[in-house]
């Protein structure tokens, strides 16, 4: 999580090697990512963005992305990602053609399609970059189910302001202008009584 909008998307870009770091190193299973072929690296990393890109093609094609994935698998991942219900209501189901940039779908629906895409391609590392920031509560609850499923099987990195997304993770890193100010799991950070604790208590007190 991060207090200000500095550093979080940079981390995502660095992990994917959209540009390289100036100093230090990023390791995956002890291997410097600079020693990994970029194409191979990016196949291992699946990212769901706050506003995922949807091509002007069918939902099925948006999930397959020209890979050899069966229609049965597409149907399965639509179910796993909680996208099956809204897709089945479309006139052409998973063959429905999206408008340019997916503007024919809501932000939440695009998020569910992007989760289905992640499930279909089965990357080793999953990055969720503010994917629930601008969606309604019902859609967030559906997406949370997808997050819970994928988190059991993947190395998962959640970049988020919404505490509901991160309270159950193994390690929380709080950033302020790109600097780490706190680390620990949810219980440890509450006991510290620092920024995370104050944020958590303020948020849940406001709900009561």
N, C-alpha and C positions, 0 to 999 in steps of 0.2 A: 504494500500500500504506500501511498505517497501524499504528503501534505500539499505540495504545489506541483504544477504540471512541468516538472523538470526532471529528466532522467529515466522515467519509466519506459517510454517508447524507444528511447535510445538503447536501453538494455535489450529490448526485443530485436532491434535492428542489428545490434552487435552479435547476438547469438546466431542470427541468420546470416551473418557476414554480408549485410548490405553495404557496410563499410567496416574497415578494420580498426582495432584499437591502436592508440599511439604508444601505450606502454602497458605492462602487465600481460596477463594471458587468461584466456577462457578455456577451460578443460571440460571435455565430455568423456567420462570413463577414463580419466587420466591422459587423454589425448588432446593436444592443443588443436583448436578448431582450424588454425591456419594450416595444419598438416592434413586436413580433411578436404577432399574435393567439394567445391561449393554445391554442385548438383546433388551429391550424395548427402551432404549435410542438410540441405533444405528438404530433402525427402524424409529425413528423420525428425523434422520439426514441423508441427502443425500449429498454426496461429489463427485464433478467432479474434477479429478486431471489433472495435466499437461500431464501425459501419462497414461490414464485410462487403467485398465486391461480388456482385452477381452479374454474370454475362448475359447478353441478350440471346439466350439459348434455352432449351428446356431445363426444367428442374433436374431431370435425370442427367443431362449433360453437364450441368453445373456441379453435380456431385462426382461424376466419373472423371471429369477433366481429361478426356481423351485416353484414359487408362483402361485396361482390360478388366473392368468390373461388371459383373452380371447384373441383370435387372432384379433378380431375386435378392442380391446383396443390397442394391439400392433400396428396395422395399424394406429390408431388415433394418438398415441404418436410419431410414425415415422413422421407423417405429422406435428405435433406441434413442433418437434425438428428440422425441416428442413432436416431430413435424408431421407425422402420418395423418393426424386428424385434419389439419387444415389443407394438406395436399390432396387428400381424398375428396375434399369438397370442391376442388377446382374442376372446371368442365372437362379438362383433359388429364387430370391427375398428375402424375410425375412427368407426363409429356407436355404439360402446360409450358408455353414459351414466356419467359420473363421479358419485360420491357428493358430498355437500355438502363444499365446499372441497377436493375431490379426494382425500379420505381413502382412497378405494379404490386409490389409486396410491402407490407409494413416493416419497420425496423426489426421488430421481434420475429416476424416470419423469415426475414433474411438471416437472422441469427440462427434460427433453427435449421435452415438449409446449410449454413456454414458448419454447424455441429455435425450434421449428417455427412458432410464432406470429410470432416476430420475422422469420423468413425470408419468411413469407407476406405480411407487411405492408410489408416492405422499407423500413424507415426509413433516413434519412441518417446518423443518429448512434445508435450502439449502446452501451449501458451495461450492464456485467456487475457486479452488486453482490453480492460474496461468494457467487456462485451455486454454487461447488464446495466450500463449507465443510463441509457435513454429508453428503457422499455417499461411496460406496465407490470404490475405486480403478478398478474396471472401468468404472463409470458415468462417472467423471471423465475417463477416457481417451476415451470416446465423446464426451463434451461438449467435450473439448479439440479434437477433430476439427472440431466445429461452430464453435468459436471461431476456429480457423485459417482456415476457409472464409470466415466473415463478416468477419474482420479484414482480408482482402485487398481488400475492396470498400467498407468503411465507415470513418468516423471512430469509433474504438472507445475506450472508457474502461473500464478494468478496475479495480475496487476489490477488493483481495484480500490475504490473508495468505499463501496458498500461492504459493511462488515459481515453481512450474512454470507458473502462469498468466501471469506477467508478464515472464519473462526475455527474451522476444523482442520486447517492445514498443519503440517509438521513444524514449519518454521515461518514466522512472519518477519519481514524486513521493512521497517518504516524509513522512508526516505524524506529528506527535506532539502530541496534545491540540489538534488543529486547526491547528497551526503547521507550515509546511514546514521540514524540517530538512535534506533532501538532494534534489537533482534530478540527472538524467542517465540515460543508458542503462545497461544491465546492466554492460558492460565498464567504463565510466567510473566507476560507483559502486564496483565491485570495486577499482579502482586507488586510489580515495580512502581506502580502509581505514577507513571510518566505520561507522555503524550497519548499513547495508544489507550491507556486506561481511562484517561479523561475523555477521549473521544467516544469510547465505547459506552461509558456511563452516561455521558450527555445524550447520546443517541437513544439509548434504551429508556432513559428517564423521560425523554420527550414523547415516547410511545405510550407511557402510562398516564 
